[in-house]
């Protein structure tokens, strides 16, 4: 198994996209990166610069517009290390914040970019080498962080590149373990996955809240995944069955990160570590091909994190596209001041789901704004953020 959050030195794309962070940010430009070792991540620029860039991104989008001027960007810029605020390279007054795209997914944080790149390469290798057993990937993040959406977009891009039947992504199978009560239901899920792959396609199956309890036992489902993950086999009505080729995605419900799930946090007690071993946690991890931590739309507590405002911008832009609130020039048909307020919210209680609900409550046809009762907004933001949104 590859170490988590470590990506291959092989670049997946010949170029990355960068969000310009400056006094007048306008668009994302294509910038070639010589090698992965020289790739540095920015975005701990001034808060105002990042905020201005986020507003512009929501309003105008980030479609690359290649041109002669863009080719000079990599030779004339300031790069700031995301975690240390240390200036790495200087060439002019322009700041750059890297992003990478997979379909409708736009990623702006270094850890997420590396994680998604690793998953992309794992899935591509799996599909190209025609393995006849499932591949297993785990994804963690706070509720509403877009875990399923991100993996689905990456898988969709891989299937396009490899020429694999894309039905697996357009119609993924979703199983919520919190709604299961006995192991036989899991066997039925694997039976359905196997049957979906009989036509030559590669099923994409999500096991949401795989880390939930079973019959009062924490992580009680893990032991029932070991044989399907290792050998691609399971038992149904006493008969051994084969799953075949499939992409199995395990989305955490109680653990917001891989370290939290694997009991590697420094505050994990010896009792919790022992319980994790008893629940076959290490055996489950050993069968994973990779994992990714999705950060979500809220600022990470206790860690340098300036990119959260850009992550919000990406989500808001995506939701406006879904709501058909982009004009013929792809500019958002929503009041700029309101969009700025959405970016400034202190905390969204339910992550990206809260952003989606607020947009639905407040934005009507043709971008007209509605002011819902404060009680409605209180379901999604803290009390101190309600008045600024309504003013």
Secondary structure, 3 states (H helix, E strand, C coil): CCCCCCCCCCCCCCEEEEEEECCCCCCEEEEECCCHHHCCCCCCCCHHHHHHHHHHHHHHCCCCCCCCCHHHHHHCCEEECCCCCCEEECCCCCEEEEEEEECCEEECCHHHHHHHHHHHHHHHHHHHCCCCCCEEEEEEECCCCCHHHHHHHHHHHHHHHHCCCCHHHHCCEEEEHHHCCCHHHHHHHHHHHHHHHHHCCCEEEEEECCCCCECCECCCCHHHCHHHHHHCEEEECCEEEECCCEEEEEECCCCCCHHHHCCCCCCCCHHHHHHHHHCCHHHHHHCCCEEEEECCCCCCCCCCCCCHHHHHHHHHHHHHHHCCCECCCCCECCCHHHHHHHHHCCCECCCHHHHHHHHHHHECHHHCECCCCHHHHCCCECHHHHHHHHC
